[in-house]
């Protein structure tokens, strides 16, 4: 019997980011530009605060987000606006604050807390769902044509020279935001920077899964960015507290790749459709987000062996694992920074030491077993390890009580979303019950556990 290693990773709501406040114009805050930037983008440390990563003790947003399935569109204002707290009759789940597009979606990058995005179109002047579009790509005075092939960014000069890797350092990507009336109301300049110092922990410079065949992509490509807005504010690329540039700077490190599309409402994966509106889309996922973890685990088109790409169903199962989407309909039950253990069953790829491996521990428990449809069983839900406030309808208790509460939430959504899971069984009572020693005995694709 094959022995499966467990990988300790941080389970997070796929890089979900906060919905910041409305911009405050420079002429409205006493001329203090630093304060203007801090208040507009909510990522500048207060002058008296020396904490890294902008994690101030009394400046944390409520730990509740709105379920995209039942949220009222009227609660979400514009791109730079607040998302109001949900009324008491609206079901809520765990996380930070909701993005303004796609409910509580799968955002992998941000430009301050008000601008969340994960994808861009390669075609200049074509906006994404957040109204962001590429205007131009250049290095110094030289205009470039941008392309992304697999996980590599390429810059083509007018003479046909290709800039890639270290040659892109100093190149700038100018991104525009298109307002609701079609006007360009703000621009952002993203500059490719030298590699940043990454936080201790998993090795982001290596894949976390070994390829059991020759011809696989050797190492992940990482890109470090700084960004400045057209109003002169430095803004973050990656959300503080995940795995952004160590020592609390405003730079961010991300993977960029093509081939996979992610549905923000259902947490499902599909292949990039050629010759379509989304046929030129690429992903930007900050290290530490769930999509970047899929990439490092070779669960993207860009990182596997060309003849052994992980099927979309299994990529979807892994995405639901990271989001703790027990119901299987895009409802997450986790929060940023919550460690989990995980294993997956793929003959072509096995977990490597780069992602923090640990053997079985007697104190560990199964969180859930996973299929593309959500959890096939639940053990001790990871919700138990989240500090209050927990999701609406989750009171805590032992494993059976938590599973009952989760099932009640899934059942409450089933009438509107009949594809969702209902009455998810106890992992300890199903046949061939998964255990930390034998996590994949049930026939599921992946298993998550509690350290």
Secondary structure, 3 states (H helix, E strand, C coil): CCCCCEEEEEECCCCCCCCCCCCCCHHHCCCCHHHHHHHHHCCCCCCCCCCHHHCCCCCCCCCEEECCCCCCHHHECCCCCCECCCCCCCCEEECCCCCCCCCCCCCCEECCCCCEECEEECCCCCCCCCCEEEEEEEECCEEEEEEEECCEEEEECCCCCEEEHHHHCCCEEEEEEECCCCCEEEEEEEEEECCCCCCCCCCCCCCCEEECCCCCCCCCCCEEEEEEECCCCEECCCCCCCCCCHHHCCCEEEEEECCEEEECCCCEEEECCCCCCCCCEEEEEECCCHHHHHHHCCCCHHHCCCCCCCCHHHHHHHHHHHHCCCCCCCCCCCCCCEEEEEEECCCCEEECHHHCEECCCCCCEEEEEEECCEEEEECCCHHHHCCCCCCCCCCCCCHHHHHHHHHHHHHHHHCCCCCCCCCCEECCCCCCCCCCCCCCCCCCCEEEEEC
